Amino acid sequence: GSTASGMALSGGPPVAEDAGMLLLEHLNLNVLSTEVALAFYEAMGCLRDARRPMDKTLHCNCGALTQFHTPSPENEAYIGSSGAQVWRGDIELLYQDYASIAEAGRRLRLLLQDSRFEGSRLRVEEDSNSAGCLWVVGPYGNRFSLRPAAPERAAGLGPAFGERPGSAGCRVVGMGSASLQVPVGAAEAGARFYAEVLGFATRQLGPGRWAVVGGPGNVQELVLEEHEGADGKDLGEHVAIYIGDYAGCFERLLARGLVWVNPRFEHLDKSTNLKEAWHYNCFRFKDVVDPASGRKLFELEHEVRSTGHKSCPLAL
C-alpha cells in the first residue's frame, strides 16, 4: 500500500490520531537589556514570571498560556556583541477588547518619554486597516499587531485550558499567531512538512501564505509568508511548541536526519534518541524541508516539548 512506500521513503511511524500543535507557547528573542525588555512587555500587558529570580533569563507571561523569553547580556555575555534578535515576521497579541488595546497604547506611548527608550526603535501606530487595532514596533525592532480576541480565541487561550502560576493579572489574552517570512516558493511545501512530518493542521490563507494551525481549540497559527528577499536563515531565535504524537514526531524527524541539539541549551536538553527525548520531554529541530524531495526550505529552531515537560501550562 501507499503507507508502506511512504514509510520506506521517509521513515518513522505513521502520524498518530493525537498528533497536533497543542500550543504555540513561547518565542525566545535575545535583547540588550533585561530592564528595557521588562518595561516594554509590561506596557504591552504582560507580567514577569516572578517564580524566576531577576538574574535569570526574563520570562514574561503573555496571558494564561503563552510567554516571551528574552535573554540579555546579563544572562549570556555573547549577546552583547551579537545584538538583539528581531523576529522574521509579525507577532499577533490578542486582547479582551478595544479598550484594553487603547490602554496598552497609552502605556507604550508613555515609554516614548522614558530615557531608557531614547534612540530605541519603539513605535506605536494605529492600524490603518482595522480601526481600534495597533501596530507596535518594540525597542529592538520586533513588530506586534494588537487585536481584540474573538470569543473562541479568548476562550482557547484563557484559563479554562490551563493557567501558568502568576499569570492571572495579565492585561493581554495571549499570543494568537506569529508570521514567519520564508523564501518565495517555500510556504506550501513548508506547510506540507508540518502536516506530513508533524501531523499538524494547515490551511492556505492566500497566494504564498499558509497557516500551521493549533493551540487549544485551534485558535493559534504559525503563518508561513513568502517574501521577496527572505533567505530563510535563522538568527538564533526560537519558537517553543507543545505537541501531540510526541514520539512519532521525534522518530519521523530522526529518520530524516533533522533532530538537532543546540549547544547553547545543552544544559536544558540534548536529545539524540527517543530515550533521551523522553528523559528531557523536549527535543529540537531547525531545518524545515520539502517532505517530497528533502530540499531545505528555511530554518527556524523549534523547541518541541511533550505535555510531560515540567513547564507545561496546559491543563490536561
C-alpha positions, 0 to 999 in steps of 0.5 A, spaced: 500 500 500 501 507 499 503 507 507 508 502 506 512 506 500 511 512 504 514 509 510 520 506 506 521 513 503 521 517 509 521 513 515 518 513 522 511 511 524 505 513 521 502 520 524 498 518 530 490 520 531 493 525 537 498 528 533 497 536 533 500 543 535 497 543 542 500 550 543 504 555 540 507 557 547 513 561 547 518 565 542 525 566 545 528 573 542 535 575 545 535 583 547 540 588 550 537 589 556 533 585 561 530 592 564 528 595 557 525 588 555 521 588 562 518 595 561 516 594 554 512 587 555 509 590 561 506 596 557 504 591 552 500 587 558 504 582 560 507 580 567 514 577 569 514 570 571 516 572 578 517 564 580 524 566 576 529 570 580 531 577 576 538 574 574 535 569 570 533 569 563 526 574 563 520 570 562 514 574 561 507 571 561 503 573 555 496 571 558 494 564 561 498 560 556 503 563 552 510 567 554 516 571 551 523 569 553 528 574 552 535 573 554 540 579 555 547 580 556 546 579 563 544 572 562 549 570 556 555 575 555 555 573 547 549 577 546 552 583 547 556 583 541 551 579 537 545 584 538 538 583 539 534 578 535 528 581 531 523 576 529 522 574 521 515 576 521 509 579 525 507 577 532 499 577 533 497 579 541 490 578 542 486 582 547 479 582 551 477 588 547 478 595 544 479 598 550 484 594 553 488 595 546 487 603 547 490 602 554 496 598 552 497 604 547 497 609 552 502 605 556 507 604 550 506 611 548 508 613 555 515 609 554 516 614 548 518 619 554 522 614 558 530 615 557 531 608 557 527 608 550 531 614 547 534 612 540 530 605 541 526 603 535 519 603 539 513 605 535 506 605 536 501 606 530 494 605 529 492 600 524 490 603 518 486 597 516 482 595 522 480 601 526 481 600 534 487 595 532 495 597 533 501 596 530 507 596 535 514 596 533 518 594 540 525 597 542 529 592 538 525 592 532 520 586 533 513 588 530 506 586 534 499 587 531 494 588 537 487 585 536 481 584 540 480 576 541 474 573 538 470 569 543 473 562 541 480 565 541 479 568 548 476 562 550 482 557 547 487 561 550 484 563 557 484 559 563 479 554 562 485 550 558 490 551 563 493 557 567 501 558 568 502 560 576 502 568 576 499 569 570 492 571 572 493 579 572 495 579 565 492 585 561 493 581 554 489 574 552 495 571 549 499 570 543 494 568 537 499 567 531 506 569 529 508 570 521 514 567 519 517 570 512 520 564 508 523 564 501 518 565 495 516 558 493 517 555 500 510 556 504 506 550 501 511 545 501 513 548 508 506 547 510 506 540 507 512 538 512 508 540 518 502 536 516 506 530 513 512 530 518 508 533 524 501 531 523 499 538 524 493 542 521 494 547 515 490 551 511 492 556 505 490 563 507 492 566 500 497 566 494 504 564 498 501 564 505 499 558 509 497 557 516 500 551 521 494 551 525 493 549 533 493 551 540 487 549 544 481 549 540 485 551 534 485 558 535 493 559 534 497 559 527 504 559 525 503 563 518 508 561 513 509 568 508 513 568 502 517 574 501 521 577 496 528 577 499 527 572 505 533 567 505 530 563 510 536 563 515 535 563 522 538 568 527 538 564 533 531 565 535 526 560 537 519 558 537 517 553 543 511 548 541 507 543 545 505 537 541 501 531 540 504 524 537 510 526 541 514 520 539 512 519 532 514 526 531 521 525 534 522 518 530 519 521 523 524 527 524 530 522 526 529 518 520 530 524 516 536 526 519 533 533 522 533 532 530 538 537 532 541 539 539 543 546 540 549 547 544 547 553 547 541 549 551 545 543 552 544 544 559 536 544 558 536 538 553 540 534 548 536 529 545 539 524 540 534 518 541 527 517 543 530 515 550 533 521 551 527 525 548 523 522 553 528 523 559 528 531 557 520 531 554 523 536 549 527 535 543 529 540 537 529 541 530 531 547 525 531 545 518 524 545 515 524 541 508 520 539 502 517 532 505 517 530 497 524 531 495 528 533 502 530 540 499 531 545 505 526 550 505 528 555 511 530 554 518 527 556 524 529 552 531 523 549 534 523 547 541 518 541 541 516 539 548 511 533 550 505 535 555 510 531 560 515 537 560 515 540 567 513 547 564 507 545 561 501 550 562 496 546 559 491 543 563 490 536 561 
